[in-house]
Amino acid sequence: MAPHNKDEASLRESRVIHINRVAKVVKGGRRFSFTALVVIGDGAGRVGLGYGKAKEVPLAIQKGTEEAKRNLFSVPLTGSTVIHPVMGIAGAGRVMLRPAAPGTGVIAGGAARAILEEAGVHDVLCKSQGSANHINVARATIAGLKALRRPDEIARLRGLDAEEFVPAALLEAYRRTEAGAGASSGSGGE
């Protein structure tokens, strides 16, 4: 199937986080089906999470991928890390994301690591607390990424200029990242 637009062409292959066999108990016994937790991203600040369920594994993955494409959103980055520390909460799962120095790498495990890598975050410190369930951790990571605010957005809310309260180096790195993202999206992707 051909991509619908050039944005979809820049997406990487979907990445399966977890596959689970689930059962529905009926009069004649158990009916088994499969669920798939899937993440998709472009490695440059866009990521989406999907959850699919079907009688067969490939169909569950396909449904999860389609939902992930529908749930794509942009993540504000500063260079190769997140802009500021944030806590994402989903159900009993809590995920803390903290910026890291260049060269640190993605210090995260399981679902959080897959999502952060697909989003294009290369340096981040991540701690999962509470529920260890893959779905809760994945949704909490997504909630944390959605809670990130751009410096200009925070400045507008405070009624100040971004230069007044954002460290100069952080603001410069953010603006460089934004300029690079704008140039690469105009050229048609990877």
Secondary structure, 3 states (H helix, E strand, C coil): CCCCCHHHHCCCCCEEEEEEEEEEEECCEEEEEEEEEEEEECCCCEEEEEEEEECCHHHHHHHHHHHHHHCCEECCEECCEECCCEEEEECCEEEEEEECCCCCCEECCHHHHHHHHHHCCCCEEEEEEECCCHHHHHHHHHHHHHCCCCHHHHHHHHCCCHHHHCCHHHHHHHHHHHHHHHHHHHCCCC
